[in-house]
Amino acid sequence: MIFVLDEISLRNLFHQWLLNYKIFIPELSNGQKIPNLALLDKEKLEKFSTTVFLNIRTSEPLKAVFSLPKEKVAIFNDKEEKEGKEDKEEKKNLVIGAKVCDLRPLAVLKKMYLEKNFVLEEFREKLENTLIISADCPFPQESCFCNLVGLKPYAEKEVDGIIADLNLSFIDNKILIEVFTKKGEDLLKDRIGVKLEEADKEILEKQKAIRKKAEDYLRKINEKDLAENISEKILVAKEKFWGELLKTCVECFGCLYICPTCFCFLLGDFFVENHYERIKFWDTCYHPMYARVAGGLNPRAEFYKRGRNRFHCKFANFYLEYNFYACSGCGRCFHVCMGKIDIRKILLSL
């Protein structure tokens, strides 16, 4: 089902959704060109403009909604544990404006956290209790390369097993809203001050033209496709290749902390007052001690091995097992890189 509504109706939906959901939206402030991921409240909604959805993805990865950089996952003390398990009515999450390059990362995290012997219950609960409204990306930037990794600048009904509940397209002064799930349909039901009309052929053709223009631009800035056997090429590339292309890296780890598909984490137990807390931290495979084992042996002590491992993980090992890359082409890694390393250059050099 595809409906058309105006901005007033969309704002009325936002007002009513705020009553039941914790809403995450893209937000521009202080002259920023790329929005941040922010929580919506009544005050922000009064000043909110839907033009923010025309930007590319947020600076922060969407995975932060599902897996915080640092979070408490367990308490070891009967009293504290009982208090932590008290029933609390928490609002469900509603993410509005997610781009397709933040949907694939959820598919990657789902594979790693839910479909192996180890199941991360916190992630499962958050995924089950979060609704997602995706939005088209009509104006990609030069750092974007979703087309090279098998994606389009808009969400189709399913993205590697992840299904958004609704999708927004902005055409002239109208909003197209596509319904992908029953939960998405329920979000639109019986809303006060919301006028929904079925989309006609004319506006659907306009949507198609806008999407094609975005795809054409991506093709213009990413003319050359990745090699069909890129996974095999990565696995056999030698030390000299990696050392040369990663020589400007200063090992700040920014590219991995900002990456929406990175899934590694550490667990640490800390004594707090009269109990222990288990804390989960995001981890990064670029860290010199990442692969170190007891006795001090480190199979990836040299940086080129750690840099190579990143590409093994995202473009070889994961692809060979699941048939899609653990990369969404969002370009965040390039934006934060002090060494201006563009992974497209590395992949296209193979």
Salt bridges, closest charged atoms under 4 A:
GLU27 OE2 - LYS44 NZ 3.46
GLU46 OE2 - HIS15 NE2 3.90
GLU71 OE1 - LYS126 NZ 2.92
GLU71 OE2 - LYS280 NZ 3.07
GLU80 OE2 - HIS275 ND1 3.90
ASP102 OD2 - ARG332 NH2 2.84
GLU115 OE1 - LYS111 NZ 3.21
GLU121 OE1 - ARG124 NH2 2.50
GLU128 OE1 - ARG124 NH1 3.08
ASP136 OD2 - ARG211 NE 2.86
GLU156 OE2 - LYS152 NZ 3.39
ASP160 OD2 - ARG104 NE 2.72
ASP172 OD2 - LYS206 NZ 2.96
GLU178 OE2 - ARG211 NH2 2.91
ASP186 OD1 - LYS182 NZ 2.89
ASP186 OD1 - LYS189 NZ 3.66
GLU197 OE2 - LYS195 NZ 3.59
ASP216 OD2 - LYS212 NZ 2.87
ASP225 OD1 - ARG219 NH2 2.99
GLU244 OE2 - LYS247 NZ 2.90
GLU251 OE1 - ARG306 NH2 2.56
ASP269 OD1 - ARG278 NE 2.70
GLU277 OE2 - LYS72 NZ 3.55
GLU277 OE2 - HIS275 NE2 2.98
GLU302 OE1 - LYS305 NZ 3.36
GLU321 OE2 - LYS116 NZ 2.53
ASP342 OD2 - ARG344 NH2 2.97
